[in-house]
Amino acid sequence: MHFSIHYVTEYLYAAPVSDNLNALRVRPATTATQRCDEFHVRIDPETRLGRHADYFGTEVIEFGISKPHNSLTIDVRARVVTSDPAQAPDPAWAELDSPAYLEAAGEYLLASIAEPPQRTLAEWNHMREQPSPLDAALALCEHIPDRFAYRRGATYVGSTVADLLDIGAGVCQDFVHLALILLRHTGIAARYCSGYLFAAPTDGGDDSVEVDTHAWLEILLPSSTGRGEPAWVGLDPTNRVPANEQYVKIGHGRHYDDVPPIKGVYRGGPSDLHASVVMTRLDPATTARA
């Protein structure tokens, strides 16, 4: 699928602010199933941009504005081409203990998210009863949305998995954090993915839709044959589906704090935030490249 993405974030300050330092993670990643053909960032007030890749490979765009200003606008435009991933491998549980898998899994097997008391996770302690790691992960992505309601405003960006369990509702970030804890406890390496999901209207609707930043996860699975490199497989516990060509990935990490879209500090008073992301499905003939 071919998409254009228009991301705009605007801060309006109650009084002039200064020393405004920010780090953006907004550039679509380059992966085996995705490429970014065009990418532009405009900052108002104008300033110099610095770029680097973070530890997990996500591009970070940094900038600072020292002079006083009453507003900040971040305008990002990108064109992206995606394709469906290959069929997921389906290895046996024993393959998770191989040295090659443990080496590839690295920190994605380690605890990195604030965990609730183990007694509150007792109902989830039967994942190893599934025929394979892939079956366990797929079953988990069905069970989480069965168990918890998706409700905007039920939690906030700093909420914990304990909050999700207590409230009984949350959003995609909460569902993914719970899944990561459970998968890692089961010996399945897993990581947090951030990006966008093209959620087209069910009636066919318009080819342009306003979306929110979305979270899903990737699990690391050994080769089904025991030979070859382990493969990362995307799964979405909010929508009960594997990640496909409708997902545009920005980056990944151990948890949300590794891939926030924007993070910064400034000197001054309060601000009002307005943000939007519009995804437009394009005609492939207009975006194809030789």
N, C-alpha and C positions, 0 to 999 in steps of 0.2 A: 504494500500500500504506500501511496505517496501523500505526505502531509506537509502543509505549512503550519507553523506554530507561531503565535504572537502572544508574548508574555509581557505584561505591563504591571509594574508596581509603583505606586505613588505615595509618598509621605508628605503630609502637610503639617507644618510645625506651628504651634501656637505663638512662638516668638523665634527670631533668628537663632539658628544653631551653628556650631562649628566643629572642627575636628571630627568629621563624619567618616568613619572607616568601615568598609564593608567587604565581605567575601561572598561571591555568587557561585552557585553550582547550578547552571541553567543550560549548558551546552549538551545537546543529545550525544550520547556515547557512540563510539564506533565498535561494533561487535560483529559476530559471524552472521547475524540476522538483521543488522541495522547499519545504515551509513548516513552521515550528516553532509548534505551537498552544499548548503549555504548556512552561514551563521553570522549575525550582526548584533552588536550591542551599542546602544546609544544612552549616554548618561547626561542628565540635565540637573544641575550645572555641569558643563563640560569638564572633564578631568582625564588624566592619563590612566590607562588600564595596564595592570600587570597580570600575567597568566602563568600558571604552573599546574602540574598534575599532583594531586595529593597522594598519600600512601596507597590508596585503593585504586588509583588510576583515573579518578574523576577530575576533569578540568576545573580549576578554581580561577575565577576572575576577581582580582582585588583592585580596589580604588580608594582614594581618600580625598576629601574636600575640606580644606582648612579654613577657607574664608567663610564668613557668615552667609547663610542662605535660609530662605523661608520654606523651601520645598525641595524634594528630591524625586526625580522620575527615572526609572530604569525600564528601558524599552528594548526587548529582545525579540528578534525574528530569526526563524530557522526553517529550512526545508529538509525533510527526512524521508528516507525510503526504508521500509521494513518488509520482512518476509517471515513466513511461518517457520518455527524451528524444526529440526529433524526429530524423528520419533525418539522419545526418551528411553534410555537403557533401563532394563529391569533386572538388576543383579540380585543375588541371594544375600541374606543378612550377613553371612560369613565374610563376604567381600569387603565389608566395612572395617574389618580388622587387618586388612593387608597393609604392609608398610607403605606402598605407593599411595594408597588412599589417605592414610593418616598424614603423610607428608603434604599432599595436595590440600587437605582440609585445613591445616594450620590453625589460625586463630578462630576460624568459623565453627570450631567444635567447642570453644571455650565459652564459659558464662561471661556475658558482657552487659546484661540487662538486669535491673533490680527485680529480684524474684520474690513472689509471695511465699508464705510458709508452705512447706511441701505437703502438709495435710490438705491444703486447699486445692492441690493439683491431683489428688488421689484418683478422681474420675478419669484422668487422662493417662493413667499408668499402664495401659494395655496395648500400646502401639506395636510392641514386639509380637503380638498375637496375629498381626496381619501377615500375609504370605511373603511380602518383600518390603524393603524400604520404600519403594515407589508406591506400593499399595497403602502403606501406613501414612505417607505424606498426603496422598489423595483423599484418604478417609478423614484425616485431620482437617483438610480444607473443606470438607462437607460438614464436619461436626461443629467447628467453631461458629459458622453463621447459623447453624441450627440452635446452638446453645445461647448465643448473644444476639441482641438486636442491633442493627446498624442505625445509629441515631446521631445526627450532627448536633454538636453542642453538649452531648452527654459527657465528653471528656475534652481535655485541651492538650496542647502540645507537650506539656510537662507531666501528664498523667502517667501512672504506672500500671502494670498488669494487675496489681492488687486492686486498683480503682476499677478496672474493667470487671473483675470478678465480683466486686462488691455492688456495682451499679447494675450489672447485667446488660450493659449496652456500651457501644463505643463506635469508633470509626476504623478505617483501614489500618492506620498506624498501630492501634491497639491490637487488632486481630493478628497482624504480622508479628508484633513483639511476643504475644503469647505463643504463636506457632514456633518462633525461633527458640524460645526456652524449651518447649517440649521436644522439638526435633533434636536439639543438641543433647538433651538428657537421654535421648534414645540412641545416640551415636551417629546421627545424620548431620553432617556439616550443612549449615544454612546461613544465608546472608540477606540483609535488608536491601530492597531495591526501591528507588524513587524515580518518578517520571510522570507520564501522562497516559491516560486510557481514553481512546476515542470511543465514547459511549454514544453511538448513533441512536436517534429516536427510533422507537419500535415501529413507527408508521412509515419509516423511510425518510421522512423529514428533510431537513436541510443538510447540506454537506459541511456546514460550519456549525460547531457546537462549542459552548463555553464549558470548560472542564476545571476541575480542581487538581492540584498535585496529588498523585495517587501513589500508594505503597503496595508492593507485593513482595514475594520472597523468591530466592533461588536456592535449590538444594543441590548438593554435590553427590553424584551417583557414579560408582565404578562402572566400567564397561561390563555389559552383560556376559561377555565371553571370558572375562578375566584378563584380557589383553587390551592394550590401548589405554589412552588417558581417561581419567574420570571426566564427566561432563556436568556442567551446570544446567539445571532445568528450572524454568520459571513456573511458579504456581501462585494463584491469587486466592487467598482464603476469604476475601470479601465477596467475590463473585463466583466462587466454587469452580474455577476453570484454570487450566494451564495458561500461562501467558502466551499470546499469539501475536500476529502482525498488527493488531490494534493497540499494542502497548509500545510506547516510546520511552526508552530507558535513558535517564540522565546519569545515574551512577549507583553504586552500591557500597555497603559497609557493614559493620557489625550490628548497627542499630540506627535509629533516626538521626542521632546527633552526629553521625559521620557524614550525612548527606543532606543537610538543611539547604533549601533553595537560596536563602539569604541569611547572613549572620553579620551583625555589626554593632558598633557602639558610636555614640556621638555625645557632644557636650551641649546641653541645653534642656529645654522643657519637654512636655508631652507632645505626641504627634497623633494624627489620624492616618490610618492606612487604608488604601484602596488598591486591590489587586485583581487581575483577571488573566485567564489563559484561554485563548480561542484556538481550536484545532480545526483545520479545513482539509477535507479530503480532496485531493487534486486529481485531474486527469493525467494518467501516466505519460501520455504522449506529449504533454507540455513540460514535463520535468525530466524526461529520460536524458541520460548523458552517455556519450560514446566512451 
